[in-house]
């Protein structure tokens, strides 16, 4: 650990010696400053070229304590966009800290990984029970990755969370800060763990909110995700049974969902507002799980009800895409952080059955898409799965909902066991993102960042969701042509 840390600091110091952040008002919001930071494409071979990382800063409104770095989820979340859009943390924290955020390398304003839209549109069937073939999937994964490399260049081999962590330390040096306070949400908690692992003594405080566990092998990763989705959906069913305003109140919600799932398997399901477009199995599952992030229970009930009422007309032809069109592909970062080994059709089907067994109603999880598309990804896996090993630094505060459809509580409990110095605060309620769920979670967040004190209790009581909770959490991905980046 000492040797690795010394090497990391040395490279960062060299790369940042002449670095300068030239702040200017952001075009979208003059109250926030924007800048860019040049970093090496490959931190181990900085002479091979550089890219610009987009950075945003909202300066402290009161007596400044230091910098609080916000790490967005995704992969593919825009920290710059979130900060420009009106702030990402509370006014109490914004008073004492410069709130700084980034678009991680390979995403958004930071040289996004780009892939040809025509290749993306040719995605094979990813579902074994609808005829998907593992060999076709692997061939497609490699073809897509090579096509993305042709548009993106060598950066595609260096978009993993360790590379982002090294960018963060270069940013710290450019900001002139000895240490950073860090808040990571969802997939941003993986980056936070990698930063603490490499640069523990550069961390003043680290809050991991909705915790990503980077230690899981393939089948356990998928099974735990499926179980999280199923448990969260069961809470929705209980709400619908007791709430007369639920569009499915009085019905067997599980049966309604299962019937829709089977229609999706048969290719008979269409989007309610776009009846010419087929709604396949994985997009149906992802859309349902996405409604559990808030959670938006009324919206999920309305969505399922609309699907049951909508006819299934003949789909309209899909407009042809030209090879000149390109789409951002943040899932490349996920492939850079995971080495998922599924060697055969039999193993692939077994993994699918594991998911179905853990989620007998919901039927799966969007994580299946991410794992499948990384099946034979040709770029480097720079940061394969491992237990987080942090040697020194502050006590890490972890927060997680009991019913989180994307980052299950058992992940947070696992990371808590991996860290020598940590404290897990469990929110006994629902949804994805915890710190601002209640007065209890807010108080814990403020005490930790402002005063360096840990919570006096390990649990916060649930607060019934309100209409304000219906919007997806910051890190939640909305349905997209390539799903699977919803952390």
Backbone torsions as a table, in degrees:
resi	resn	phi	psi	omega
1	UNK	NA	-41.4	-178.5
2	UNK	-63.7	-44.4	-179.2
3	UNK	-63.0	-43.5	-179.6
4	UNK	-64.5	-40.7	-179.7
5	UNK	-64.6	-43.7	179.7
6	UNK	-62.2	-42.8	179.0
7	UNK	-62.5	-41.8	-177.9
8	UNK	-63.9	-44.9	-179.7
9	UNK	-64.5	-39.0	-179.8
10	UNK	-62.1	-46.9	179.6
11	UNK	-63.1	-43.9	-179.4
12	UNK	-61.7	-44.4	179.9
13	UNK	-59.6	-42.3	179.2
14	UNK	-63.5	-45.5	-177.2
15	UNK	-66.7	-27.7	-173.0
16	UNK	-100.9	-0.1	-173.3
17	UNK	-56.9	-40.1	179.8
18	UNK	-107.7	11.7	-176.3
19	UNK	-69.1	142.7	178.9
20	UNK	-143.3	133.2	176.1
21	UNK	-98.7	112.9	-179.8
22	UNK	-98.8	96.5	-174.9
23	UNK	-77.7	144.2	174.7
24	UNK	-149.9	154.3	178.0
25	UNK	-56.6	135.5	178.0
26	UNK	-67.6	138.4	-178.6
27	UNK	-57.5	-35.1	-176.4
28	UNK	-81.2	-21.7	-175.4
29	UNK	-158.0	103.5	-174.7
30	UNK	-68.6	-14.2	178.0
31	UNK	-76.1	-12.5	178.2
32	UNK	-113.6	140.8	178.8
33	UNK	-96.9	144.2	177.9
34	UNK	-121.5	150.7	177.3
35	UNK	-157.0	177.3	173.8
36	UNK	-137.2	153.5	-178.0
37	UNK	-128.4	127.3	177.3
38	UNK	-78.9	128.1	177.8
39	UNK	-134.5	154.7	178.6
40	UNK	-66.1	144.5	170.9
41	UNK	-60.3	-45.8	-179.4
42	UNK	-120.1	110.2	-176.1
43	UNK	-64.2	-26.0	179.1
44	UNK	-80.4	-17.2	178.7
45	UNK	-137.6	69.1	-173.0
46	UNK	-61.8	-18.7	-179.7
47	UNK	-71.8	-8.0	-176.0
48	UNK	-83.9	4.5	175.7
49	UNK	122.1	170.9	-176.0
50	UNK	-140.0	166.4	173.8
51	UNK	-131.9	170.2	177.6
52	UNK	-105.8	128.1	176.4
53	UNK	-98.3	128.6	179.1
54	UNK	-79.4	134.3	-176.9
55	UNK	-131.3	145.5	174.1
56	UNK	-133.0	151.5	-178.0
57	UNK	-143.8	131.3	168.5
58	UNK	-109.5	111.5	-173.5
59	UNK	-69.2	149.0	-178.7
60	UNK	-55.1	138.3	-178.6
61	UNK	-88.5	-10.0	179.7
62	UNK	-135.5	-144.5	-179.9
63	UNK	-68.6	116.7	-170.3
64	UNK	-77.7	130.2	176.1
65	UNK	-93.6	-33.7	-176.8
66	UNK	159.7	-149.9	-179.3
67	UNK	-110.7	133.0	172.3
68	UNK	-113.3	111.6	-176.5
69	UNK	-90.3	128.3	177.3
70	UNK	-99.9	126.0	179.0
71	UNK	-109.7	114.8	-175.2
72	UNK	-73.9	162.6	176.9
73	UNK	-87.1	-163.9	179.0
74	UNK	139.2	-109.2	-5.0
75	UNK	-62.8	144.1	-178.1
76	UNK	122.3	-5.0	176.1
77	UNK	-69.5	146.2	-179.1
78	UNK	-103.4	108.0	174.9
79	UNK	-68.1	-36.9	177.3
80	UNK	-63.1	-47.0	179.9
81	UNK	-60.8	-40.3	179.9
82	UNK	-65.0	-42.3	-178.3
83	UNK	-71.0	-43.4	178.1
84	UNK	-63.2	-31.6	-177.1
85	UNK	-75.4	-1.3	175.0
86	UNK	133.3	16.4	176.5
87	UNK	100.3	151.0	-177.4
88	UNK	-122.2	-10.4	-179.6
89	UNK	-135.0	177.7	-169.4
90	UNK	-76.3	158.7	176.4
91	UNK	-58.8	-32.6	178.6
92	UNK	-62.1	-40.0	176.9
93	UNK	-75.7	-37.7	179.5
94	UNK	-65.7	-21.9	177.2
95	UNK	-72.2	-36.5	-172.8
96	UNK	-100.1	-15.7	-176.3
97	UNK	-128.2	146.8	159.9
98	UNK	-71.2	118.2	176.5
99	UNK	-87.8	119.0	-177.0
100	UNK	-120.6	140.4	175.2
101	UNK	-143.9	168.1	-176.1
102	UNK	-136.3	161.4	159.6
103	UNK	-96.4	112.0	-178.1
104	UNK	-57.6	150.5	-179.7
105	UNK	-49.9	141.0	179.3
106	UNK	84.5	4.9	-178.9
107	UNK	-135.0	150.4	168.4
108	UNK	50.5	-115.9	-176.6
109	UNK	-85.6	-0.3	-176.3
110	UNK	-110.3	66.8	177.0
111	UNK	50.7	69.0	-175.9
112	UNK	-63.5	145.1	169.6
113	UNK	-66.4	128.1	-175.8
114	UNK	-119.7	142.4	-178.8
115	UNK	-133.7	147.7	-179.8
116	UNK	-65.0	129.7	-178.3
117	UNK	-64.0	-32.0	-178.7
118	UNK	-68.2	-34.4	177.1
119	UNK	-70.3	-40.2	177.5
120	UNK	-60.3	-36.2	-177.7
121	UNK	-71.8	-10.6	-178.4
122	UNK	-100.0	21.1	-178.3
123	UNK	-57.9	131.8	179.1
124	UNK	-74.7	173.8	175.9
125	UNK	-64.6	124.5	-178.0
126	UNK	-99.0	4.3	-173.0
127	UNK	-113.5	117.3	-179.9
128	UNK	-56.2	-38.5	-174.4
129	UNK	-76.6	-7.2	173.4
130	UNK	-110.2	14.3	174.4
131	UNK	105.4	6.3	-179.3
132	UNK	-63.0	144.3	-179.5
133	UNK	-120.8	129.7	-176.7
134	UNK	-61.6	-39.8	-179.8
135	UNK	-61.8	-40.5	178.1
136	UNK	-65.9	-39.4	179.1
137	UNK	-62.5	-46.7	-179.4
138	UNK	-62.4	-42.3	179.0
139	UNK	-62.8	-39.7	180.0
140	UNK	-68.6	-41.4	179.0
141	UNK	-56.8	-44.8	179.9
142	UNK	-68.9	-42.8	-179.5
143	UNK	-63.2	-42.7	179.0
144	UNK	-64.0	-45.7	-179.8
145	UNK	-60.3	-41.7	178.4
146	UNK	-66.7	-36.8	177.6
147	UNK	-67.0	-37.0	176.9
148	UNK	-67.2	-38.7	178.1
149	UNK	-61.4	-39.0	-179.3
150	UNK	-62.0	-33.6	179.5
151	UNK	-87.3	-29.5	-170.7
152	UNK	-97.7	-35.9	-176.0
153	UNK	91.5	-165.3	-171.8
154	UNK	-66.5	-15.2	179.0
155	UNK	-57.4	-27.5	-175.6
156	UNK	-59.1	-22.3	177.3
157	UNK	-85.7	-0.1	-171.3
158	UNK	-140.8	48.1	179.1
159	UNK	-114.7	17.3	-179.4
160	UNK	-76.1	169.1	-174.2
161	UNK	-69.1	-27.4	176.4
162	UNK	-67.9	-41.0	176.4
163	UNK	-62.4	-40.0	176.7
164	UNK	-64.3	-39.2	178.4
165	UNK	-61.4	-37.4	178.5
166	UNK	-70.9	-33.6	172.5
167	UNK	-60.4	-41.7	-178.5
168	UNK	-62.0	-39.6	179.9
169	UNK	-71.4	-31.5	172.1
170	UNK	-64.4	-38.7	176.6
171	UNK	-64.0	-43.0	176.9
172	UNK	-55.3	-46.9	180.0
173	UNK	-63.3	-41.5	-179.8
174	UNK	-66.6	-30.0	176.7
175	UNK	-76.7	-12.7	-178.7
176	UNK	76.2	26.0	-177.6
177	UNK	-101.4	138.5	175.9
178	UNK	-76.0	-38.6	179.2
179	UNK	-141.0	157.8	178.3
180	UNK	-118.8	144.2	161.3
181	UNK	-91.1	140.0	-171.1
182	UNK	-132.4	132.1	170.9
183	UNK	-119.1	119.7	177.5
184	UNK	-115.8	136.2	178.4
185	UNK	-114.8	128.1	171.3
186	UNK	58.5	-120.1	-179.7
187	UNK	-62.2	-23.9	174.2
188	UNK	-64.5	-19.6	176.1
189	UNK	-70.6	-26.5	174.9
190	UNK	-67.1	-45.2	176.2
191	UNK	-60.0	-42.2	178.1
192	UNK	-60.6	-40.9	177.5
193	UNK	-64.2	-41.8	-179.1
194	UNK	-68.4	-33.6	177.1
195	UNK	-67.3	-44.9	179.2
196	UNK	-66.0	-33.1	178.8
197	UNK	-65.8	-40.6	-177.1
198	UNK	-88.0	-35.0	-173.3
199	UNK	-130.6	56.7	-173.0
200	UNK	-59.7	-33.6	-175.7
201	UNK	-84.6	2.0	172.8
202	UNK	-96.2	2.7	-175.5
203	UNK	-107.2	119.6	174.4
204	UNK	-81.0	-43.3	179.5
205	UNK	-154.2	147.2	-179.3
206	UNK	-140.6	115.5	176.3
207	UNK	-110.1	120.0	178.1
208	UNK	-104.8	113.8	-173.4
209	UNK	-110.1	116.5	-177.1
210	UNK	66.7	83.8	-155.3
211	UNK	-88.6	132.0	175.9
212	UNK	-91.1	129.4	178.7
213	UNK	-100.1	115.0	-174.8
214	UNK	-94.2	11.0	-174.6
215	UNK	-100.5	0.2	-166.5
216	UNK	-87.6	133.7	170.2
217	UNK	-71.8	169.8	-168.0
218	UNK	-54.2	-57.5	-172.2
219	UNK	-68.4	-34.4	177.7
220	UNK	-70.1	-38.0	176.0
221	UNK	-56.2	-49.9	-178.0
222	UNK	-67.0	-41.9	-177.6
223	UNK	-65.3	-41.8	-180.0
224	UNK	-67.9	-35.6	176.0
225	UNK	-64.0	-46.2	-179.9
226	UNK	-61.1	-41.3	179.7
227	UNK	-63.9	-38.5	178.4
228	UNK	-63.4	-43.7	178.2
229	UNK	-63.2	-41.8	-179.2
230	UNK	-65.3	-44.3	-179.8
231	UNK	-64.4	-39.8	178.7
232	UNK	-67.1	-38.8	178.3
233	UNK	-65.5	-37.7	178.2
234	UNK	-60.9	-34.4	176.2
235	UNK	-67.3	-38.1	174.7
236	UNK	-61.1	-43.1	179.7
237	UNK	-61.1	-41.9	179.0
238	UNK	-64.4	-40.9	177.7
239	UNK	-61.6	-44.2	-177.6
240	UNK	-64.5	-33.6	179.8
241	UNK	-68.4	-31.7	-176.9
242	UNK	-98.9	-10.7	-174.6
243	UNK	-110.9	113.0	-175.4
244	UNK	-67.7	-19.5	179.5
245	UNK	-77.1	-11.2	178.4
246	UNK	-63.5	132.1	-178.0
247	UNK	-61.7	-19.6	-180.0
248	UNK	-109.7	14.2	-178.2
249	UNK	-57.9	133.7	-179.4
250	UNK	89.4	-8.0	178.0
251	UNK	-102.3	163.6	172.5
252	UNK	-82.4	97.7	-172.9
253	UNK	-62.5	-38.2	177.9
254	UNK	-60.4	-41.5	178.4
255	UNK	-66.7	-40.0	177.3
256	UNK	-58.7	-48.4	-178.8
257	UNK	-63.1	-45.4	-178.1
258	UNK	-61.3	-40.2	178.1
259	UNK	-63.4	-39.5	178.3
260	UNK	-68.3	-39.9	178.1
261	UNK	-59.5	-44.7	-179.7
262	UNK	-66.0	-35.2	174.0
263	UNK	-62.9	-38.8	177.3
264	UNK	-64.6	-40.5	177.6
265	UNK	-59.7	-39.3	-178.9
266	UNK	-82.0	-2.4	179.5
267	UNK	79.2	22.5	-174.8
268	UNK	-102.7	-2.1	-174.2
269	UNK	-94.3	138.8	179.1
270	UNK	-127.1	152.3	173.5
271	UNK	-60.7	134.9	-178.2
272	UNK	-59.6	-39.4	-177.4
273	UNK	-94.1	-4.4	176.5
274	UNK	-137.4	73.2	-171.8
275	UNK	-63.8	-11.4	176.6
276	UNK	-84.0	-7.8	-175.0
277	UNK	-108.7	124.0	-178.8
278	UNK	-69.1	140.2	176.1
279	UNK	-104.9	104.1	-175.5
280	UNK	-80.7	176.2	-173.1
281	UNK	-58.9	-50.1	-173.5
282	UNK	-69.9	-36.4	177.4
283	UNK	-70.3	-34.9	175.2
284	UNK	-61.2	-47.4	179.6
285	UNK	-63.4	-45.1	-178.1
286	UNK	-63.2	-40.7	-179.3
287	UNK	-64.4	-42.1	178.2
288	UNK	-62.9	-47.1	-180.0
289	UNK	-63.9	-37.2	178.0
290	UNK	-58.2	-32.9	178.5
291	UNK	-71.7	-13.6	179.7
292	UNK	-89.5	-4.7	-178.6
293	UNK	-67.3	-43.7	-174.8
294	UNK	-58.6	-57.8	-0.5
295	UNK	-84.6	147.5	174.5
296	UNK	-103.1	74.7	-178.7
297	UNK	-63.6	-44.3	177.5
298	UNK	-60.1	-39.5	-180.0
299	UNK	-66.3	-36.6	177.5
300	UNK	-67.1	-42.4	177.9
301	UNK	-61.8	-42.8	179.4
302	UNK	-64.1	-39.6	179.5
303	UNK	-62.8	-48.3	180.0
304	UNK	-65.8	-39.1	178.9
305	UNK	-64.0	-42.5	179.3
306	UNK	-62.9	-37.3	178.7
307	UNK	-66.0	-37.5	-180.0
308	UNK	-68.3	-27.1	-176.7
309	UNK	-90.5	-20.6	-174.0
310	UNK	-77.4	137.8	173.4
311	UNK	-70.6	171.3	179.0
312	UNK	-117.9	76.3	-178.0
313	UNK	-74.0	170.4	176.5
314	UNK	-63.7	127.5	-176.6
315	UNK	-66.5	145.8	175.8
316	UNK	-76.1	152.1	178.6
317	UNK	-63.7	142.9	178.7
318	UNK	-82.5	129.0	179.3
319	UNK	-57.5	138.3	179.9
320	UNK	-69.8	143.1	176.2
321	UNK	-106.0	147.1	179.2
322	UNK	-95.7	156.9	-178.9
323	UNK	-64.0	-19.6	-178.0
324	UNK	-71.6	-22.5	-179.8
325	UNK	-75.2	147.1	-179.6
326	UNK	-138.7	154.4	-177.4
327	UNK	-130.5	140.1	174.1
328	UNK	-63.5	143.7	-175.6
329	UNK	-132.5	71.9	-178.1
330	UNK	-65.7	-15.3	179.3
331	UNK	-62.3	-15.3	176.0
332	UNK	-58.5	-33.9	178.1
333	UNK	-65.8	-38.8	177.9
334	UNK	-61.8	-41.9	177.8
335	UNK	-65.3	-31.5	177.6
336	UNK	-71.6	-16.7	-178.6
337	UNK	-105.2	-3.1	-173.8
338	UNK	-141.4	133.8	173.8
339	UNK	-109.7	92.6	-176.4
340	UNK	-95.3	113.8	-176.6
341	UNK	-101.6	107.5	170.8
342	UNK	-127.1	107.2	-164.6
343	UNK	-88.7	-16.0	-172.4
344	UNK	-153.1	167.9	174.7
345	UNK	-57.6	-41.1	-179.4
346	UNK	-62.5	-45.3	179.3
347	UNK	-64.9	-38.8	179.7
348	UNK	-63.5	-45.5	178.3
349	UNK	-65.1	-36.9	178.4
350	UNK	-64.0	-42.0	178.0
351	UNK	-62.7	-39.5	177.6
352	UNK	-64.2	-42.9	179.3
353	UNK	-63.8	-36.5	176.3
354	UNK	-58.5	-44.1	179.2
355	UNK	-64.2	-45.6	-178.3
356	UNK	-63.4	-34.8	178.6
357	UNK	-67.4	-38.4	179.4
358	UNK	-77.1	-23.4	-178.3
359	UNK	-129.8	67.3	-175.0
360	UNK	-64.3	-25.5	177.3
361	UNK	-91.8	-57.3	-175.5
362	UNK	-63.6	-37.6	171.9
363	UNK	93.6	1.3	179.6
364	UNK	154.7	-155.4	-177.5
365	UNK	-160.3	152.2	178.6
366	UNK	-62.6	-19.7	178.1
367	UNK	-58.2	-26.5	179.4
368	UNK	-58.7	-38.0	-178.5
369	UNK	-66.2	-45.5	-179.4
370	UNK	-61.0	-46.3	179.7
371	UNK	-62.6	-42.6	-177.5
372	UNK	-65.0	-44.4	-176.7
373	UNK	-71.4	-17.5	175.1
374	UNK	-90.5	7.7	-171.1
375	UNK	-57.2	-39.9	178.7
376	UNK	-142.4	41.4	-178.9
377	UNK	-61.2	126.5	-170.9
378	UNK	-79.6	-11.2	-179.7
379	UNK	-80.0	164.6	-177.6
380	UNK	-67.2	144.6	169.1
381	UNK	-96.2	89.6	-173.3
382	UNK	-74.5	-19.0	-174.6
383	UNK	-139.5	67.5	-178.2
384	UNK	-64.0	163.6	-176.0
385	UNK	-55.3	139.7	173.3
386	UNK	-164.6	160.8	175.0
387	UNK	-70.3	136.3	179.4
388	UNK	-68.7	130.0	-176.1
389	UNK	-126.8	100.7	-178.7
390	UNK	-108.8	121.6	-177.2
391	UNK	-108.8	91.4	-179.8
392	UNK	103.3	-170.1	-179.1
393	UNK	85.0	-175.8	-175.1
394	UNK	-77.8	170.3	169.2
395	UNK	-67.5	127.9	-178.3
396	UNK	-87.1	131.4	176.2
397	UNK	-96.8	122.4	177.1
398	UNK	-109.0	140.9	175.8
399	UNK	-131.4	139.3	178.4
400	UNK	-155.4	143.8	171.5
401	UNK	-74.9	150.2	173.4
402	UNK	-66.9	-34.8	-178.7
403	UNK	-119.0	78.8	178.0
404	UNK	-107.9	122.0	-175.4
405	UNK	-77.8	-8.2	-174.4
406	UNK	-117.6	-44.3	178.1
407	UNK	-121.6	91.3	-172.0
408	UNK	-62.9	154.4	179.0
409	UNK	-56.1	-35.2	-179.6
410	UNK	-63.6	-25.4	173.2
411	UNK	-66.2	-47.0	179.3
412	UNK	-61.3	-40.3	178.4
413	UNK	-63.9	-36.2	178.4
414	UNK	-67.1	-46.2	179.7
415	UNK	-65.2	-36.5	176.6
416	UNK	-58.6	-38.8	177.6
417	UNK	-71.5	-31.6	-178.4
418	UNK	-71.4	-32.2	-176.4
419	UNK	-85.8	138.1	178.2
420	UNK	-72.0	-32.9	-175.9
421	UNK	-130.1	99.3	-178.3
422	UNK	-156.0	164.1	177.8
423	UNK	-142.8	125.6	-178.7
424	UNK	-103.5	122.8	174.0
425	UNK	-106.8	119.2	-178.0
426	UNK	-99.9	124.9	171.6
427	UNK	-87.9	119.6	-170.9
428	UNK	-80.1	27.7	-178.1
429	UNK	-123.6	-141.7	-164.7
430	UNK	-124.9	157.7	168.7
431	UNK	100.9	176.3	-174.2
432	UNK	-114.6	120.2	-173.9
433	UNK	99.8	130.8	-167.9
434	UNK	-119.2	-36.6	-160.4
435	UNK	-56.3	-31.2	-177.6
436	UNK	-110.3	25.2	-178.2
437	UNK	-71.3	-32.7	-173.6
438	UNK	-157.2	172.2	174.5
439	UNK	-60.5	-33.0	179.3
440	UNK	-64.8	-47.6	-178.6
441	UNK	-71.4	-36.6	177.3
442	UNK	-64.7	-43.1	179.4
443	UNK	-61.1	-41.3	178.7
444	UNK	-63.4	-41.2	179.2
445	UNK	-63.5	-46.7	-177.6
446	UNK	-66.6	-43.8	179.6
447	UNK	-59.8	-40.3	-176.7
448	UNK	-68.5	-50.3	-175.9
449	UNK	-76.5	-38.2	-173.9
450	UNK	-84.4	-37.4	-173.1
451	UNK	-117.7	-5.3	-179.6
452	UNK	71.1	24.2	-177.8
453	UNK	-108.9	140.2	177.1
454	UNK	-82.6	159.9	176.7
455	UNK	-60.4	154.0	177.0
456	UNK	-90.6	-0.4	-178.2
457	UNK	-142.3	156.2	-176.7
458	UNK	-102.1	0.8	-179.1
459	UNK	-139.1	145.3	171.2
460	UNK	-119.7	134.7	-177.8
461	UNK	-65.2	153.5	178.8
462	UNK	-72.8	147.6	173.0
463	UNK	-119.9	125.6	-178.2
464	UNK	-56.7	130.7	-179.5
465	UNK	-58.2	146.5	177.7
466	UNK	-117.4	171.0	177.3
467	UNK	-53.3	-28.4	179.1
468	UNK	-66.1	-18.9	-178.8
469	UNK	-87.9	-1.1	-172.6
470	UNK	-75.4	-22.0	176.5
471	UNK	-69.8	143.1	179.5
472	UNK	-60.1	146.9	173.8
473	UNK	-59.8	157.7	-173.4
474	UNK	-49.8	-40.1	-174.2
475	UNK	-87.0	-7.2	-174.3
476	UNK	-71.8	129.8	176.5
477	UNK	-85.4	133.3	173.7
478	UNK	-79.7	162.0	-179.6
479	UNK	-53.4	135.4	-175.6
480	UNK	-143.7	165.1	179.6
481	UNK	-55.0	-34.5	176.3
482	UNK	-119.4	93.6	179.7
483	UNK	-74.2	178.7	173.8
484	UNK	109.1	6.1	176.6
485	UNK	-120.3	65.8	-174.4
486	UNK	-112.7	19.0	-179.3
487	UNK	-93.0	NA	NA
